[in-house]
Structures are given as C-alpha cells and as structure tokens.
Amino acid sequence: MLKSTPLAIPEVLLLESRVFGDERGFFFESFNQREFDATVGKKVTFVQSNHSRSTHNVLRGLHYQIRQAQGKLVRVVAGEVFDVAVDLRRASPTFGRWVGEVLSAENKKQLWIPPGFAHGFLVLSASAEFLYNTTDYWAPEFERCIVWNDPTLSIAWPVTGEPVLSEKDARGAKFAAAEVYD
C-alpha cells in the first residue's frame, strides 16, 4: 500500500510504502508500477537508474535538463539528505517556488519529482547513498544548473558552514537568468 502526500507544490509527491519489520529486520515494496501510475495519475516509464554516494555537507544541484526533461523518483538507502525540487514551469502557478523534504534510510520515504523541475540535495549525515530513477536519459548537452544559494529562490538549506560543491554546481546560473520550461 502506497501512501501519497502532495507537497506545497502538489505535483511533487512524498511517497511512503508500508514497511513490515520485526527482530530480523524489515521488508517493503519500494516500487510497484501499477500503484505508482495510479498514484501519479498517468503511466510513467523509467529508463535509467542512478546511485550516488556523498559525504557530509555535499550539496548536489540544482540540476535539470532543458530538453529531455527528467521526472525523478528518489530515495535514500543509507544516511540522510535534505531533498529539494524547484518548479521551473513558467506557466505553473507555483513557478519559482521550491519544496524540500528530509529523506533517509530510516524513514524510507521517496519523492516523486515530475519533469519540469530542478532537483538538488544536501547530505545531512556522515555520508549518504542516494538512488534515483529517471523518465528520460541523461543528456549532458541539455543539462543545466541553478546555483544552490540563489537569493530569489531563498531555499532554506539546513547547511552548516559552506557546502561542498562540484565546480559545475558552484558556477550554476542565477534563477533570473536560467533557462526554464514554457
């Protein structure tokens, strides 16, 4: 049974599976195509799975592809992150707004981020392993990045000190100059 909670941007869904646990450990169904499609209200096909590992205070994002836009189903299998989605759909009533949730191996929550959003996360634990399934293939020529600390977006990252960034993420565009979806 999949519990779905729309966030402040209703197309972004917090998903919680029923977890069966006892002294041996736990079991849960992390993905069921029929249930997922019914939850999001359409048929979704995932074409690529990615797995990353990052250390404390690493901030990845805010990434998106201006063409071949990717929907993402994300979860953490070790550690804890603060996960963020930013609406880049110009015609959307929530354009330029963001939502964030703590995802962890312990809470087993997942986030569905549909195409049309930038995505990023900050590692809160000593390290974290992050899994995400995408609805389109990685296309580096269409990849874009908005800088994590853009003043227009004012994302309330729970960062301590300066985050650890890749060179690409440190050079991200300001939201006002970013390419967005029509």
N, C-alpha and C positions, 0 to 999 in steps of 0.2 A: 504494500500500500504506500503510495507516494503522496506526501503532504506537500502542498504548494502554497507559498505565501508571496503574493505580489508585493514588491517594494514600493518606495515613493515614486519610482518610475515603473508603472505597472507591467510593462513588458519584460522587465528583469525580474526573474522569479527565484526565490530561495526554496530549494527543494530538500526535503528530509525523508529519507527512507525509514521504514520500520526496521529496527535493529533487534535481533534476537541474541541475547547474551546469557551466559552462565559462567560457572567457575572455569570452564575450558577456554573461554574467550567469547567471540561474537561472530555473527553472520548477518549480512544484509545484502539485498539485491541492489547493486549500485546503478544498474541501468536495465530498463525494460522498454523496448521500442514502442510497444502498444501504449503503455502507461504514459511514457514521455510525450508521444504525439497527442494523446488525449489531453494531457495537462497543458501543453502549449497551444493546442487548438489547430495544429496542422502537422503534416508529415515532414519530418526533419531527417535528413541523411547526413551522417558524419562520415568524413572522408579521410581524416587524419587524426592521430592521437599523438600528443606530445607529453613529455615528462621532463621536468626541470628540478634541479636541486640548488638551493641558495642558502647562504649563511645569514645570520642575524643582521638586520638593518639593510639588507639588499632591497632595493626598490626597482622593480621592472615595470616599465611602461611610461607613459600611457600609449599603448600600441593599437594600431588598426591598419586595415588595408583599404585604400580609397577605391580600388576595383577588386573584384573577387572578395567582397566583404565577408568576413567570417562570423558566424554565430559560434559561441563557445559554451560548452558545458564543462565547468571547472570544479575541482575538489582537491583537497589536501590529504595525502596519505601518511605523512609524517610531519610533525610540527604544527605551526600556526601562522596564518597570514591575515592581513587586512586586505581584502579584495575590493576593487573599485571598478565601476562601469560609468562612463560618461556618454550621454546622449549627443550624438553628432548628426542627427537627422534634422536638417534645417526646418522642415515642415512640422516637426513634432512640437506639441505644447510643452514638452519638457526639454527642448533643445538647450544644451549648455549646462544642464543640471547633472549631478552625479549621485550615485548611491554607493554605499560601502557596507561590507559585512565581514565579520571575523569567520574564517573557515579554518577548521583544524581537523587533525586526525581523530581527536577526541569527540568533537561534536558531529562529525561525519556529514555535515551539511554541504550541499552543492549549490552552485549558482548557474542559472541559465542566462546568458547574455546574448540577445539576438543580434543579427547583423545590423550595422549602423551605429555601433558603439565603440569607443576607445576603451581599452582594458589595461589595468595595471594591478600590481600587488606589492605589499611591503611585508617582509618576513619579521614576525614578532618573536619567534622562538630562536633557540641557538642555531637551528637550521630548519629547513622545510623542504619537503618534496611535494611538487605540485603537478597534477595531471589535468590535461585539458584535451577534449575532443572538439574538432572544428568542422564546420559545414562546408568549407572550401579549403583548397590547398594553399600553403604558404607561397606567396608571390613577392619576393623581396623588392622587385621593381615598383610595386604598388604600396609597399609598407610605409607608413607614416608614424610620427611620434609627436605627441604634445608633451611639453615639459611638465614634470610632476608637480611643480610648485607654482603653476600659472596663477597669477593673482585674480583673474576673472573667475576661474573655476573655484578657487578657495577650498580645495579639498582638505579636510581635517585629518591628514595622515597622523597616526599616533607614533610618529618617529621620534627617536631620542638622538639628539645631535644631528649631524649631517648623514643622510642616507648614502649607501654605497651604490653608485650608478655606473652603468656602462657609458662609454664615450658617446654612443648614439643617444642614449636617454638624457645625458647631460646637455646635449645640443638640441633637444626637442623644440619644436615650434611653439610659439605662444598661441593660445586658443584663438585669439582675434585674427591671426594670420594663417591658421590651419585650414587645409582642405577639408570640407565636410560633405555630407551626403545631401543631395537635393530631395 
